[in-house]
Amino acid sequence: MAQLLTEAEIQEQAKVLSGWAVEGAKLQTTRKFQDFIQAIGFVNKLVEPAESAGHHPDIEISYNKVKIILTTHDAGGLTQNDFDLAGVISQIQ
């Protein structure tokens, strides 16, 4: 099981992630697209990195908005896995 990060480690990691916010035991971001098709296209691009990492985000889709929520359920909070995947997702257009 992944090790939970301390509050200090979470805050340090969060500083380098543009567009992401720590909300309790979750790391989240919302992306807005021109339309539903582009939003779904973005979600489809998340599949390979999430599968490769063995770490799957919670995803909410509302027409042209995609909310991504990361937390390590097994550990009960934020781990390095969440920040690593957030970094990869941040690079996806």
N, C-alpha and C positions, 0 to 999 in steps of 0.2 A: 504494500500500500504506500502511496505517496505521502510524504511528510508535509503537514500543515506549515505554512509560512507564519512567522510572527507578524504582529501588526507593523513593526518597523520595516521588516522585509517587504511586506505588501505595499507600504507607502513608497518605499524606494523603487520598487518595480513599476508602480503605477506612474511615477514621474516620467518615465521614458516611453509610455504608451499614449500617443496622441489620440484623442477621440474616445477613450475608454474611461469608465468610471467604476470605482469600487462602491458597491451598494451592499453593506453587510458582508455576508460570506460569498458574494458574487462579483464577478467582473463583467461589465456589460457595455455594449455600444449599440447604436442604432444608425443604420445607413438608409439614406433616402435615394430613390432612383426615379428616372423619368416616368416609368410605368411598371405594371405588373410583370411583363415579360422580362424586363431588365432585372427586376428584383429576384425573380426565379432563376435567371441566368447566374446571378451572383451566388445564390444559395447552392446551385449545382457545383460551383467552383469550390465550395467548402468541403465537399464529400471526400475527395482524395486526401487533402491534408489531415482531416479529422480521422479518417481510417488509418492513415500511416502512423499517426500519433497514438492511435488507440484511445483517443479522448474526444468525446462527442459533445458539441455545444447544444444547448437548448435554443431553439430558433422559433421566433414568432414572426409571421408574415401578415402584413395588413396592406393590401394593394401594392403600393410602391415603397413601403417601409419594411425593413428587415431588422429585427432586434435579435442580437446574439448575446446569450448569457452563458458564461463559463463558471463552473465550480466543480470541484472534485467531490462528487457525491459520496464515494467510499470513505474519503477522509473527513468529510463533514465541513468542508470549507475550501479556501484557496491554497493551491500548491503551485510549485514551479511549472507543472504541466499546463495550468490555466494561462499563465503569463507567456509561456513558450508558444502555445497555440494562438493566443491573442496577437503575438508578434507576427506570426505567419499570416493570419487573417488580415491584419493591417496592410499587408503587401498586396492583397488581392483586390483588383479593380472591378 
